[in-house]
Amino acid sequence: GARAGASFRAAGAATPDGLVVLQAAPGGAVKVVRSAEHLEERLAAQPDLQLGPDGGFAGPVVDIDVADLDQEILGFGGAFTEAAATTFAKLNPQLQDIFIEQYFGASGLGYTLGRVHINSCDFSKGNYAFDESPGDVSLQHFDHNLAHDKAALIPMIVRATQKVQQSAADGAVRAKGRSVGEGEAFSFHDGIRGQGTTALQNPASGKFLSVDASGAVQMTATDAVPSAIFTAEYHADSSISLRASNGKYLVADQRGFLSASGDQASPEASFIREGAPSGTFALKSQRGAYVSTEVTRALKVLASPWSPPAWMKTNDQMDSSGKPCLKEGMDRPWAEYLATWVSDAKTAGLPIWAMTIQNEPSNPAGWEACTFTPQEEADFLKNHLGPVVRSRHPDVTVFGFDDSKHMLPDYLNVLMSTPDVAKYMDGVAFHWYSGDFFDKVGWMHKEHPDLIMLPSEATYERRMWKGGMTETYSDWRFGEGYAHDIIGDLNNGAAGWIDWNLLLDKSGGPNHVGNVCDAAVVADCEEQILNVHPQYYFIGHFSKFIVPGSRHVAAKITGAKARYQASKPPGPYGTCTGELGLEVTAARRPDGQIAAVVLNCADEDVPFMLRYSGGATKTTAPRRSITTFLLPPAVPR
């Protein structure tokens, strides 16, 4: 029968069969990559499609509207746990290299997000903390070397960080810089030319600001194209406006996105020039943010605490939690502990980009836990964690919640209505274990569009496996469930998606309380084989093509019939049967191309039309398949 996964062996090729790297689509060609169980395709390139006239179609039609732009996509990734790291350490060096490349390299999934636990979690060998001295509220005995994690966890993250840096992509351009560095420095290349025209170069990269067909601003390697030429207009207040070759002015919206869309030199279309190193200048928007050519492909690690040290807790142990979790007077020491961990993790080479307040604050689990009611979390952030982190780590993004989606409004309403909490909270993280609840995600994005919404954990626990299975195995439904959740979250405002353990052993562990789970890659350490589960390929349909700095665009399906032949779901969460037809999401990449992902979980093939930028093409989504379409930049109309 058809196999649902594949494997990497040290002696074999460094890429699984069918794993492809696509170049930009030439002309009107649409690049196609597909995974289908019965066809034994895994991220397999298909023949190009051509966009032609829209001749109408009787069946489902997928419409992509590039003008309907929404949230920026930060990326995709998975969790570095002690379980993943100790399993990784048992692999031979060649297999370790393959693993790192297949997740974080240019030929692999291109992961740019990671998650790590502060102190131990259930996927650790046992409880541990970095200050085990009871009553040490001044943290005199804190292990600044993070010795426990230096054994396996930190080296694994450093390897991944280096791999992502090696495969860095071009920068996206936004007015989001908090300070002036190399990425915020510009010069007028060859000065001001005839009739006030010029090109703006970032000396550090050697690249130029340019405008694509949709008006989005990006970096390009040359100024010998009209899209890189701007007309500079100076104002009495020393500000400057830049008119692009399309006749529109450069503007920065409230979320920092730059586009050539202004009709006149209004305040929104003017920038303050400030001095920068070596005779360059920085451009500051009216909202006080600097235009930045930040590198979009760098590893961003999200750190989450499961439990404080036992001596800080009312139950005097790391596992589970009393109510309240923290002993009286331990709020500030715990906040300082977390900020100290961040400092030491950065020193150890970890790119700590963000942190959550607490993993699953509603759950007094049988493993490391610390419960916070919505008001307790709001008060802890307002009075302790927020001020401490903003003071010691102003560059670190802070996420609230980090629990199952069904409770999103309960926590968010309290957090956002508590005075002074909003200034410390940049986003909300959430898990998938209670089901889809995409409506809760969409509600949050509509109510609080400036908050980053980040799905931060998903996996299939043993209770979701087929009956009688005592070891992890390859289940195509698990890949479908991941894709279903990613599509639903992205279409409702999510900025990316983070899987749980990057790697586990055949048992679904190690886990010190027996809470074993599946993973996208599972190691057979005795045979020195990495077994690749369907989740890996399904995530790849997003992570390889919807690159960091992309923006979600509207994609909708019309004309589908009421019901399709349903496939069998694995269980209550991560369920996709295809009964209601195709699912789709799309994003515009920084290079202007559109990546659209179409999922068909039904047990029947579904012919459909893909319609985009005045053109259309007819194709088919095979049963139980996922397909990524890479469409050329939109043509101005």
Buried (B, 14 or more C-beta within 10 A) or exposed (E): EEEBBBBBEBEEEBBBEBBBEBEEBEEBBBBBBBBBBEBBBBBBBBEBBEBEEBEEBEBBBBBBBBEEBBBBBBBBBBBBBBBBBBBBBBBEEBBBBBBBBBBBBBBBBBBBBBBBBBBBBBBBBEBBBBBBEEEBBEBEEBBEEBEBBEBBBBBBBBBBBEBBBEBEBBBBBBBBBEEBBBBBBBBBBEEEBEEEEBBBBBBBBEBBBBBBBBBBBBBBEEBEEEBBBBBBBEEEEEBBBBBBBBEBBBBBBEBBBBBBBBEEBEEBBBBBBEEBEEEBBBBBBBEEBBBBBBBBBBBBBBBBBBBBBBBBBBBEBBBBBBEBBBBEEBBBBBBBBBBBBBEBBBEBEBBBBBBBBBBBBBBBBEBBBBBBBBEBBBBBBBBBBBBBBBEBBEEBBBBBBBBBBBBBBBBBEBBBEBEEBBEBBBBBBBBBBBBBBBEBBBBBBEEBEEBBBBBBBBBBBBEBBEEEEEEBBBBBBBBBBBBBBBBBBBBBBBBBBBBBBBBBBBBBBBBBBEBBBBBBBBBEBEEBBBBBBBBBBBBBBBBBBBBBBBBBBBBEBEEBEEEBEBBEBBEEBBBBBBBBBBBBBBBBBBBBBBBBBBBBBBBBBBEBBBBBBEBBBBBEBBBBBBBBBBBBBBEEE
